[in-house]
């Protein structure tokens, strides 16, 4: 179930699904923005356009163009899964450009319950731009019972934020897998 928060990305998803009727019959696409706690502010902008031509204002590092999320519903991953009666989730593709800690905290119940493998990008600069950090992300993942592996799933990545940050060039990210390890007892989802 792809969730796209910006009208730009959601429209692009719908066009791509229309071109692939065999796939579109199996996909439920929704325009939603996942958060830690549902918020009333729907005027948020997120980078979701990387045009190769044009004069639009671009992000200084990844050159993305900010797009509006005004039409998106705002909810937590837990609320989305509960409202959709989703359980037994085995895989999540998370591409939220710096909002990882917010989305993961909003899905703490679901993630602890199902421990799905999560494919995501680690981009320390994007986390910092959104008021988070690599240390906070590692802390969240640890509390939820996860460890990071390289994308092939063969090598565990360092748990230490400074050592992990050395694997990522400034202004870029690396794709990783987060896999469930044994759950941490006595932890909660408070910061």
Kinemage of the C-alpha trace (Angstrom):
@kinemage 1
@onewidth
@group {chain A} dominant
@subgroup {mainchain}
@vectorlist {calphas} color= white
{ca unk a 1} P 0.000 0.000 0.000
{ca unk a 2} L 1.917 3.056 -1.165
{ca unk a 3} L 1.250 6.210 0.828
{ca unk a 4} L 2.331 9.432 -0.873
{ca unk a 5} L 1.973 12.738 1.002
{ca unk a 6} L 2.406 15.279 -1.792
{ca unk a 7} L -0.111 15.853 -4.560
{ca unk a 8} L 2.818 15.772 -7.015
{ca unk a 9} L 4.005 12.293 -5.941
{ca unk a 10} L 0.480 10.918 -5.550
{ca unk a 11} L -0.503 12.063 -9.055
{ca unk a 12} L 2.655 10.511 -10.458
{ca unk a 13} L 1.885 7.233 -8.645
{ca unk a 14} L -1.670 7.172 -10.032
{ca unk a 15} L -0.375 7.807 -13.589
{ca unk a 16} L 2.144 4.964 -13.237
{ca unk a 17} L -0.509 2.601 -11.886
{ca unk a 18} L -2.819 3.471 -14.798
{ca unk a 19} L -0.032 2.415 -17.172
{ca unk a 20} L 0.253 -0.944 -15.373
{ca unk a 21} L -3.251 -2.421 -14.990
{ca unk a 22} L -1.991 -5.808 -13.745
{ca unk a 23} L -0.247 -4.105 -10.840
{ca unk a 24} L -2.890 -1.435 -10.221
{ca unk a 25} L -5.499 -4.104 -9.471
{ca unk a 26} L -3.366 -5.207 -6.495
{ca unk a 27} L -2.429 -1.745 -5.177
{ca unk a 28} L -4.334 0.542 -2.842
{ca unk a 29} L -2.755 3.985 -3.228
{ca unk a 30} L -3.523 6.669 -0.672
{ca unk a 31} L -2.446 10.258 -0.204
{ca unk a 32} L -1.320 10.354 3.415
{ca unk a 33} L 1.476 11.784 5.533
{ca unk a 34} L 2.663 9.598 8.404
{ca unk a 35} L 3.656 11.336 11.631
{ca unk a 36} L 4.418 10.604 15.260
{ca unk a 37} L 1.125 12.176 16.288
{ca unk a 38} L -1.608 13.337 13.922
{ca unk a 39} L -1.325 17.073 13.359
{ca unk a 40} L -3.815 19.556 12.010
{ca unk a 41} L -1.239 21.438 9.912
{ca unk a 42} L -1.657 20.156 6.373
{ca unk a 43} L 0.320 22.916 4.648
{ca unk a 44} L 3.683 21.216 5.115
{ca unk a 45} L 6.039 20.939 2.147
{ca unk a 46} L 8.187 17.892 1.434
{ca unk a 47} L 10.790 17.381 -1.270
{ca unk a 48} L 9.269 15.046 -3.822
{ca unk a 49} L 10.286 16.344 -7.229
{ca unk a 50} L 13.686 16.078 -8.865
{ca unk a 51} L 13.170 17.645 -12.288
{ca unk a 52} L 16.240 17.865 -14.487
{ca unk a 53} L 15.183 21.188 -16.025
{ca unk a 54} L 13.494 24.271 -14.668
{ca unk a 55} L 14.146 27.265 -12.489
{ca unk a 56} L 12.304 26.214 -9.321
{ca unk a 57} L 13.924 26.748 -5.925
{ca unk a 58} L 15.895 23.589 -5.142
{ca unk a 59} L 17.378 22.007 -2.050
{ca unk a 60} L 21.089 22.942 -1.826
{ca unk a 61} L 22.324 19.336 -1.482
{ca unk a 62} L 19.943 16.898 -3.197
{ca unk a 63} L 18.390 19.469 -5.586
{ca unk a 64} L 14.802 18.416 -4.834
{ca unk a 65} L 11.828 20.734 -5.195
{ca unk a 66} L 9.455 21.099 -2.233
{ca unk a 67} L 5.856 20.098 -2.896
{ca unk a 68} L 2.689 20.679 -0.857
{ca unk a 69} L 1.050 18.018 1.336
{ca unk a 70} L -2.161 20.055 1.734
{ca unk a 71} L -4.409 17.305 0.326
{ca unk a 72} L -2.892 14.483 2.394
{ca unk a 73} L -4.533 12.915 5.395
{ca unk a 74} L -2.267 13.047 8.469
{ca unk a 75} L -2.046 9.981 10.680
{ca unk a 76} L 0.334 7.613 12.421
{ca unk a 77} L 1.502 4.327 10.951
{ca unk a 78} L -0.193 2.567 13.879
{ca unk a 79} L -3.502 4.317 13.129
{ca unk a 80} L -3.198 3.492 9.438
{ca unk a 81} L -2.545 -0.204 10.135
{ca unk a 82} L -5.309 -0.410 12.755
{ca unk a 83} L -7.863 1.388 10.552
{ca unk a 84} L -6.950 -0.831 7.572
{ca unk a 85} L -6.887 -4.040 9.660
{ca unk a 86} L -3.291 -4.703 8.620
{ca unk a 87} L -1.265 -7.181 10.634
{ca unk a 88} L 1.487 -9.671 9.989
{ca unk a 89} L 3.398 -7.042 8.022
{ca unk a 90} L 6.687 -8.521 6.823
{ca unk a 91} L 8.259 -5.705 4.775
{ca unk a 92} L 8.176 -1.887 4.776
{ca unk a 93} L 9.818 0.430 2.223
{ca unk a 94} L 10.364 3.716 4.042
{ca unk a 95} L 11.378 6.755 1.967
{ca unk a 96} L 10.593 9.857 4.026
{ca unk a 97} L 13.666 12.073 3.588
{ca unk a 98} L 14.551 12.915 7.187
{ca unk a 99} L 11.213 12.138 8.858
{ca unk a 100} L 12.220 8.573 9.771
{ca unk a 101} L 12.171 8.994 13.553
{ca unk a 102} L 8.751 10.652 13.446
{ca unk a 103} L 7.234 7.924 11.254
{ca unk a 104} L 8.853 5.091 13.225
{ca unk a 105} L 7.638 6.419 16.599
{ca unk a 106} L 4.158 6.724 15.098
{ca unk a 107} L 4.364 3.043 14.148
{ca unk a 108} L 5.972 1.734 17.344
{ca unk a 109} L 3.081 -0.601 18.212
{ca unk a 110} L 2.946 -2.124 14.721
{ca unk a 111} L 6.703 -2.409 14.383
{ca unk a 112} L 7.135 -4.066 17.788
{ca unk a 113} L 4.280 -6.467 17.046
{ca unk a 114} L 5.313 -7.560 13.538
{ca unk a 115} L 9.046 -6.668 13.357
{ca unk a 116} L 8.900 -6.272 9.569
{ca unk a 117} L 12.126 -5.844 7.646
{ca unk a 118} L 12.442 -2.164 6.729
{ca unk a 119} L 14.312 -0.952 3.658
{ca unk a 120} L 15.244 2.694 4.132
{ca unk a 121} L 17.774 5.375 3.323
{ca unk a 122} L 20.127 6.664 6.009
{ca unk a 123} L 20.844 10.327 5.278
{ca unk a 124} L 22.213 12.068 8.388
{ca unk a 125} L 21.958 15.559 6.850
{ca unk a 126} L 18.247 14.998 6.054
{ca unk a 127} L 17.559 13.873 9.635
{ca unk a 128} L 19.259 17.018 10.973
{ca unk a 129} L 17.281 19.259 8.612
{ca unk a 130} L 14.077 17.822 10.088
{ca unk a 131} L 15.156 18.305 13.710
{ca unk a 132} L 16.383 14.766 14.332
{ca unk a 133} L 19.766 13.025 14.204
{ca unk a 134} L 21.398 9.739 13.355
{ca unk a 135} L 21.842 9.125 17.103
{ca unk a 136} L 18.095 9.593 17.663
{ca unk a 137} L 17.248 7.276 14.768
{ca unk a 138} L 19.577 4.590 16.106
{ca unk a 139} L 18.013 4.993 19.552
{ca unk a 140} L 14.501 4.583 18.139
{ca unk a 141} L 15.491 1.510 16.160
{ca unk a 142} L 17.201 -0.016 19.187
{ca unk a 143} L 14.144 0.549 21.389
{ca unk a 144} L 11.914 -0.995 18.730
{ca unk a 145} L 14.173 -4.058 18.533
{ca unk a 146} L 15.995 -3.395 15.261
{ca unk a 147} L 19.554 -3.433 13.948
{ca unk a 148} L 20.849 -2.068 10.646
{ca unk a 149} L 22.395 -4.259 7.965
{ca unk a 150} L 23.929 -3.336 4.633
{ca unk a 151} L 21.448 -3.534 1.759
{ca unk a 152} L 22.505 -7.073 0.879
{ca unk a 153} L 21.696 -8.087 4.467
{ca unk a 154} L 25.085 -9.704 4.973
{ca unk a 155} L 26.870 -7.252 7.302
{ca unk a 156} L 25.637 -5.542 10.434
{ca unk a 157} L 26.290 -1.802 10.479
{ca unk a 158} L 27.727 -0.037 13.540
{ca unk a 159} L 25.361 0.923 16.378
{ca unk a 160} L 27.556 3.926 17.185
{ca unk a 161} L 26.279 7.060 15.366
{ca unk a 162} L 29.753 8.509 14.696
{ca unk a 163} L 31.037 5.244 13.219
{ca unk a 164} L 27.891 4.806 11.116
{ca unk a 165} L 28.020 8.428 9.908
{ca unk a 166} L 31.501 7.774 8.457
{ca unk a 167} L 29.903 5.372 5.992
{ca unk a 168} L 27.763 8.164 4.512
{ca unk a 169} L 29.194 11.070 2.504
{ca unk a 170} L 27.912 14.534 3.486
{ca unk a 171} L 24.814 15.422 1.500
{ca unk a 172} L 24.064 11.843 0.534
{ca unk a 173} L 22.587 8.689 1.990
{ca unk a 174} L 22.966 4.942 1.922
{ca unk a 175} L 20.249 2.342 1.580
{ca unk a 176} L 20.050 -0.128 4.444
{ca unk a 177} L 17.894 -2.876 5.857
{ca unk a 178} L 16.561 -2.663 9.388
{ca unk a 179} L 15.836 -6.122 10.737
{ca unk a 180} L 14.166 -7.122 13.975
{ca unk a 181} L 16.366 -8.463 16.685
{ca unk a 182} L 15.190 -9.515 20.105
{ca unk a 183} L 12.805 -6.910 21.549
{ca unk a 184} L 14.097 -4.658 24.319
{ca unk a 185} L 12.141 -5.170 27.524
{ca unk a 186} L 10.977 -2.274 29.651
{ca unk a 187} L 11.251 0.393 26.946
{ca unk a 188} L 8.647 2.877 25.892
{ca unk a 189} L 8.225 5.232 22.950
{ca unk a 190} L 9.018 8.459 24.771
{ca unk a 191} L 11.912 10.589 23.590
